[in-house]
């Protein structure tokens, strides 16, 4: 894994304030990049709820390739995305 990603991951794990993390994201990412990340998270949640891939692609204006990637990640054994979805649902 890239050294910078490891460093950012470590940094984010030390921050206990959602607002501070949001401020960090808003400082380092463009509006488009923030929207892209938000859409990726939304597509994963909708896939987890069982929504059809084509509807998600159409609603979020995403390629089916991105939807398929999210679907594959959710289906992995011990999927980290599934664990994260469970965290917000509890």
N, C-alpha and C positions, 0 to 999 in steps of 0.2 A: 504494500500500500504506500502511497505517496506520503512523504514525511510531513508535508503541510496539512494533509487531511488528518493524519494522526494527531498533529498538534492542535488543530481546530476541534477535533473530537474530544481531546483531553480538556481543552479550555471550556467547551460547552458543558462537559460533565461537572465542572466546578461551579457553574452558575446556577443558583437556586431561584432566580427570579425570571418568570416567563417574560415580563416586560423588558428586562435587561437583555434577554436573548433576542426578543423581537427587535429591540433597538440595534443590537449587533447586526442582525440580518439586514435591517434597513440601511445600515451604514456601509455594509460590504457588498450588497447586491443591488442591482438596478430594479426598477419597478417590474420590468418584464421578467427578470430572473425570479423575483419574489412570486409573481403570478404563476410562472412555470412550476415552481416548487409547490405552491398551493394547489395547483391543478393536479400534480402528480399525487399528492396526498389525498385529494378528493376522489380521484379515480380509484385508488386502492380501497378507500372506505366503501365506495359504491360497488366495487367488485365483491367485497366481503359481504355486502348485503344481498348479493345475488343479482344485481342489475345486469341486463344484457350489455355486452361489450360495444355493440354498434350504437346503442342509445347513449352510453357514456361518451364515446368518441364524438358523436354528433352534438351532445349538450355542451361538452367542454372544448369542442373544436380541436381535438387531439387526433393523431394518427392511430390507426388500429395497432400499429407496431408498438407504440407506447403502452397501449391498453394491454396488449399481449404480454409485454414484459412484466407489468404489474401483476397480471394473472399468474404468470410462471413463478414469480417471487412469492406470492401468497401460497402457492401449492407446495413449496419446498418444505421438507421435514424441518420442524422447529423454526419456521419462518419468522424472522425478526419483525417483519411488517405486521404479521398476525399478532405477535406479542404486543406491539405498540398499539394496535387497534384495541386490543383487550384492555390495555391500561387506560385508554380514554373512555372506554365503555363502562368501566367499573367505578 
